[in-house]
Amino acid sequence: MSRRADRLFRLVRQLQIHGRRTASDLAAAEEVSVRTVYRDLEALSASGVPVQGTPGEGYRLSPGWKMPALRFDIEEIEALMLGLSISAAWGDAELARSARAARDRILEALPQALARGARGLALHVPDFHIEPATRRWLGPLRRALRERRGLCLDYADAEGRCSSRRVDPLGLFFWGDRWTLVAWCHLRGDFRHFRVDRIATLESGEGQPEWPPGRRLEDYLQRVRDC
């Protein structure tokens, strides 16, 4: 995001925190000229932020108005935009649509001048090199995780050996270039990782109220931490 967009965020937050600030106060806090503050306040007003100025008293926001989008700061906006870009590029079709819709909703909630800065982020996630198998089963796997449904799958290991597995899905993990499913494998009687792009077929069973103790995601994570 640009320096100006960053500064616009901070100006709004100053007015929210302090209630009323003079242009000199704002300029001193941002280490810019008073003229720059005047231009920034005009840009905020043009973008829909209700900045009210009173000669001799300073500036304030209209009573009751709050910064949209939970008052996200620059680092938070960058994290959100990057995370949504990853979801759009590496997720299944439904997740990608939801990520793009969430991104548009966040941008719409921001004042125009700030949204321009968010759109101008130099953080990109290319989606043209991703093999279809990487995300083929993400939709069914996400639903199985939400509904706690057991799975039957045909799977090929790194050497191409195929096997049929009955598993209890516990979590999806993204490693930067692939997804893996962590699950309790009934064939092995233990936790196992399954690369999503090596799953050949997938069928889901009935939903479960809970997985048995010792076979839950928190048990797997504790084992990893103890290693």
C-alpha positions in Angstrom: 0.0 0.0 0.0 1.2 3.5 -0.8 2.6 5.8 1.9 -0.3 8.2 1.4 -2.9 5.5 1.9 -1.0 4.4 5.1 -1.1 8.0 6.3 -4.8 8.4 5.5 -5.5 5.4 7.7 -3.6 6.9 10.6 -5.2 10.3 10.2 -8.7 8.8 10.6 -7.5 6.8 13.6 -6.1 9.9 15.2 -9.5 11.6 14.8 -11.3 8.6 16.3 -8.9 8.4 19.2 -8.6 12.1 20.1 -12.0 13.3 19.0 -10.7 16.6 17.7 -7.3 17.6 16.3 -6.0 20.7 14.6 -4.2 20.5 11.3 -1.0 21.4 13.1 -1.5 18.5 15.5 -2.1 16.0 12.7 0.9 17.3 10.7 3.2 17.0 13.7 2.1 13.5 14.4 2.6 12.4 10.8 5.8 14.5 10.3 4.3 16.2 7.2 3.4 19.8 6.3 0.1 21.3 7.3 -0.6 21.8 3.5 -0.3 18.0 3.1 -2.7 17.4 5.9 -5.2 19.7 4.3 -4.9 17.8 1.0 -5.3 14.5 2.8 -8.4 15.6 4.7 -9.9 16.8 1.4 -9.2 13.4 -0.1 -10.9 11.7 2.9 -13.9 13.9 2.6 -14.2 13.2 -1.1 -14.0 9.5 -0.4 -16.9 9.6 2.0 -15.2 9.9 5.4 -17.3 12.6 7.3 -14.5 14.9 8.4 -15.9 18.1 10.0 -13.7 21.3 10.3 -14.4 24.2 12.6 -12.2 27.3 12.3 -10.1 27.8 15.4 -11.0 24.4 16.8 -9.8 21.8 14.4 -11.2 18.7 12.8 -13.3 15.8 14.0 -15.4 13.0 12.6 -19.1 13.1 12.5 -20.5 11.7 15.8 -21.2 8.0 15.7 -19.1 7.4 12.5 -16.5 4.6 12.8 -13.8 3.4 10.5 -15.2 0.5 8.4 -13.5 -2.9 8.2 -12.8 -3.1 11.9 -10.2 -0.3 11.7 -7.8 -2.5 9.8 -4.3 -1.0 9.7 -1.9 -1.3 6.8 -0.2 -4.6 7.9 -3.6 -6.1 8.5 -4.9 -5.1 5.1 -1.8 -6.5 3.4 -2.2 -9.8 5.4 -5.9 -10.0 4.4 -5.3 -9.3 0.7 -2.5 -11.7 0.5 -4.4 -14.5 2.3 -7.4 -14.0 0.1 -5.2 -14.0 -3.0 -3.7 -17.4 -1.9 -7.2 -18.8 -1.3 -8.4 -17.6 -4.7 -5.3 -19.1 -6.5 -4.9 -22.3 -4.6 -8.4 -23.1 -3.4 -11.2 -25.0 -5.1 -13.7 -23.1 -7.3 -16.1 -22.4 -4.4 -13.4 -21.2 -2.1 -11.9 -19.0 -4.8 -15.3 -17.4 -5.5 -15.7 -16.8 -1.7 -12.2 -15.3 -1.5 -12.8 -12.9 -4.3 -16.2 -11.9 -2.9 -14.7 -11.3 0.5 -11.9 -9.2 -1.1 -14.5 -7.1 -2.9 -16.6 -6.6 0.3 -13.5 -5.4 2.2 -12.6 -3.0 -0.5 -16.2 -1.7 -0.7 -16.1 -1.0 3.0 -13.1 1.1 2.8 -13.2 4.8 1.8 -12.3 5.2 -1.9 -8.9 6.7 -1.3 -7.9 3.9 1.1 -9.4 1.2 -1.2 -7.2 2.5 -4.1 -4.1 1.9 -1.9 -5.3 -1.7 -1.1 -5.9 -2.4 -4.7 -2.3 -1.2 -5.5 -0.6 -3.8 -3.3 2.5 -5.3 -4.9 1.8 -8.7 -3.5 0.8 -11.2 -6.1 -0.1 -14.9 -6.1 0.1 -16.3 -9.7 -2.6 -18.9 -10.5 -1.6 -20.0 -14.0 0.9 -22.7 -13.1 -1.2 -24.8 -10.7 -2.0 -28.4 -11.6 -5.7 -29.1 -11.5 -5.1 -32.2 -9.3 -3.6 -29.9 -6.6 -7.1 -28.6 -5.7 -9.4 -31.2 -7.3 -10.7 -32.6 -4.0 -10.5 -29.5 -1.8 -14.3 -28.8 -1.9 -15.3 -32.4 -0.8 -12.5 -32.5 1.8 -13.5 -29.1 3.3 -17.1 -30.3 3.6 -16.0 -33.6 5.1 -14.0 -31.7 7.7 -16.9 -29.3 8.6 -19.4 -32.2 8.9 -16.9 -34.6 10.5 -17.5 -37.3 7.8 -15.3 -40.3 7.4 -13.8 -40.9 4.0 -12.9 -43.8 1.8 -10.2 -43.0 -0.7 -8.0 -44.6 -3.3 -4.5 -43.2 -2.9 -1.1 -43.5 -4.7 2.1 -43.0 -2.6 5.3 -41.3 -3.8 6.3 -44.5 -5.6 3.0 -44.8 -7.4 1.7 -47.8 -5.2 -2.0 -47.6 -4.9 -4.1 -48.5 -1.8 -7.6 -48.1 -0.5 -7.9 -46.2 2.8 -10.7 -45.5 5.3 -9.8 -42.3 7.2 -11.1 -39.8 9.6 -10.2 -36.4 8.2 -8.7 -33.9 10.7 -7.3 -31.0 8.8 -6.0 -29.6 5.5 -2.5 -28.1 5.4 -1.1 -25.8 2.7 2.6 -26.1 2.1 3.1 -23.4 -0.5 3.0 -25.7 -3.5 0.6 -28.5 -2.4 -2.2 -29.4 0.0 -2.1 -32.4 2.4 -4.8 -34.0 4.4 -4.0 -35.1 7.9 -6.2 -37.9 9.0 -6.5 -41.0 11.2 -5.9 -43.9 8.9 -7.8 -47.1 9.9 -5.5 -49.3 7.8 -2.3 -48.1 9.6 -4.0 -47.4 12.9 -2.2 -44.0 13.2 -2.1 -40.5 11.9 -1.1 -40.1 8.2 -0.5 -37.3 5.7 -2.2 -37.7 2.3 -1.2 -35.4 -0.6 -4.4 -34.2 -2.1 -3.0 -34.4 -5.7 -2.4 -38.1 -5.2 -6.0 -39.0 -4.3 -7.6 -40.9 -7.1 -11.2 -41.4 -5.8 -13.0 -40.1 -2.8 -16.3 -41.0 -1.1 -17.7 -39.6 2.1 -19.6 -41.4 4.8 -22.0 -40.4 7.6 -21.3 -37.4 9.9 -19.9 -38.1 13.4 -20.6 -36.1 16.6 -16.9 -36.4 17.6 -13.7 -38.3 16.8 -12.5 -40.7 19.5 -10.0 -39.3 22.1 -6.4 -39.9 20.9 -7.4 -39.6 17.3 -8.2 -35.9 17.1 -6.4 -33.0 15.5 -5.2 -31.7 18.8 -3.7 -35.2 19.5 -1.8 -35.1 16.2 -0.6 -31.6 16.8 0.6 -32.5 20.3 2.5 -35.4 19.0 4.2 -33.1 16.4 5.1 -30.6 19.1 6.6 -33.4 21.3 8.9 -34.7 18.5 
